[in-house]
């Protein structure tokens, strides 16, 4: 292996302030994502008193709230959790696309890492699989990515 200076994030959450933005729509799925994210953060040193949960109507509203929280200077990271499940109309495509673009733009505009835990699935079964069954818990994945990015950004 080449001898290169390597910058990478440690999975250590001690002392971090975290905002979690979670949609009420499909809350039976989202609540499992929240549980996974919080459990992961606590297991890696975060204190629950340094976490804030913001409940919002749905995924479409996520970018605005994520950007407001990230720009506030109160949080080291924001984690977005939600579930958009395909239906019979193009609504799914519009909501998932705009929410995804908006969350990415909020991260770029503020420079604050935002964990992306917005499920976009074809059916309820796929959402259940990604909220803690066969495919793991994507809330955990979003929290892990957010934590790693906070620690990487500290070194840049």
C-alpha positions in Angstrom: 0.0 0.0 0.0 1.2 3.5 -0.8 2.3 5.7 2.1 -0.3 8.4 1.9 -1.5 10.8 4.5 -5.0 9.6 5.2 -7.9 11.6 6.7 -10.7 9.6 8.0 -13.4 10.0 10.6 -13.5 8.1 13.9 -16.9 6.9 15.1 -16.9 8.8 18.3 -19.9 10.9 19.1 -19.0 12.2 22.6 -19.7 15.9 23.0 -21.6 16.3 19.7 -24.9 18.1 19.4 -27.2 16.3 16.9 -30.5 17.3 15.4 -32.7 14.6 13.9 -35.4 15.7 11.4 -38.1 13.0 11.1 -41.2 13.0 9.1 -44.6 12.1 10.6 -45.7 10.5 7.3 -45.1 6.8 7.5 -44.3 7.2 11.2 -44.6 3.4 11.8 -41.4 3.1 9.7 -39.7 6.4 10.7 -40.0 5.7 14.4 -37.8 2.6 13.9 -35.3 4.7 11.9 -35.2 7.2 14.8 -34.7 4.4 17.3 -31.8 3.0 15.3 -30.1 6.4 14.9 -30.4 7.3 18.5 -29.2 3.9 19.7 -26.2 4.1 17.4 -25.2 7.6 18.5 -25.6 6.7 22.2 -23.5 3.5 21.8 -20.8 5.7 20.2 -20.7 8.2 23.1 -23.4 10.8 22.3 -25.6 12.1 25.2 -29.4 12.1 24.7 -29.5 15.5 26.2 -27.4 16.8 23.3 -29.9 15.5 20.7 -33.0 17.3 19.4 -35.8 15.6 17.5 -37.8 17.8 15.2 -40.9 16.1 13.8 -42.2 17.5 10.5 -45.1 16.6 8.2 -43.2 14.7 5.5 -40.1 14.4 3.3 -40.9 17.4 1.2 -40.4 19.7 4.2 -37.1 18.2 5.2 -34.7 20.4 3.2 -36.1 23.6 4.8 -35.9 22.4 8.3 -32.5 20.7 7.8 -31.0 23.9 6.4 -32.5 26.0 9.2 -31.0 23.6 11.9 -27.6 23.3 10.1 -27.4 27.1 9.7 -28.3 27.8 13.3 -24.8 26.9 14.6 -26.3 24.9 17.4 -25.7 21.4 15.9 -22.6 19.6 14.7 -24.7 17.5 12.4 -28.3 17.0 11.2 -29.8 13.6 10.4 -32.8 13.4 8.1 -35.1 10.4 8.5 -38.2 9.6 6.5 -39.9 7.1 4.2 -41.4 7.8 0.8 -43.2 4.7 -0.5 -44.2 4.5 -4.1 -47.9 4.7 -4.9 -50.0 4.7 -8.0 -49.2 8.3 -9.0 -46.0 10.2 -9.9 -46.2 12.0 -6.5 -43.4 9.6 -5.2 -41.0 10.8 -7.9 -41.6 14.5 -7.2 -41.3 14.2 -3.5 -38.3 11.9 -3.3 -36.4 13.8 -6.0 -37.0 17.3 -4.5 -36.3 16.1 -0.9 -33.1 14.5 -1.9 -31.9 17.5 -3.9 -32.9 19.9 -1.1 -31.2 17.9 1.6 -28.0 17.8 -0.4 -28.2 21.5 -1.1 -28.7 22.3 2.6 -25.5 20.4 3.4 -23.6 22.2 0.6 -25.0 25.7 1.6 -24.2 25.3 5.3 -21.1 23.1 5.3 -22.7 21.0 8.1 -22.8 17.2 7.5 -26.3 15.9 7.0 -27.0 12.2 7.4 -29.3 11.0 4.7 -31.9 8.5 6.0 -34.7 9.1 3.6 -36.0 5.7 2.4 -37.4 5.7 -1.1 -39.0 2.3 -1.6 -41.4 0.7 -4.1 -43.6 -0.8 -1.4 -44.1 -1.1 2.4 -42.3 -4.4 2.6 -39.1 -2.8 1.3 -39.5 0.0 3.8 -39.9 -2.5 6.7 -36.8 -4.4 5.5 -34.8 -1.1 5.7 -36.1 -0.1 9.1 -34.6 -2.9 11.1 -35.2 -6.2 9.5 -33.4 -8.0 6.6 -31.7 -4.9 5.1 -30.6 -3.5 8.5 -31.7 -0.1 9.8 -31.0 2.8 7.5 -31.4 5.2 10.5 -28.2 3.6 11.9 -26.5 4.0 8.5 -27.5 7.7 8.3 -26.2 8.4 11.9 -22.9 6.6 11.1 -22.4 8.6 8.0 -23.2 11.9 9.8 -20.8 11.0 12.6 -18.0 10.0 10.3 -18.4 13.2 8.2 -18.3 15.4 11.3 -15.0 13.9 12.3 -13.6 14.1 8.7 -14.7 17.8 8.4 -12.9 18.6 11.7 -9.7 17.5 10.1 -10.0 19.4 6.8 
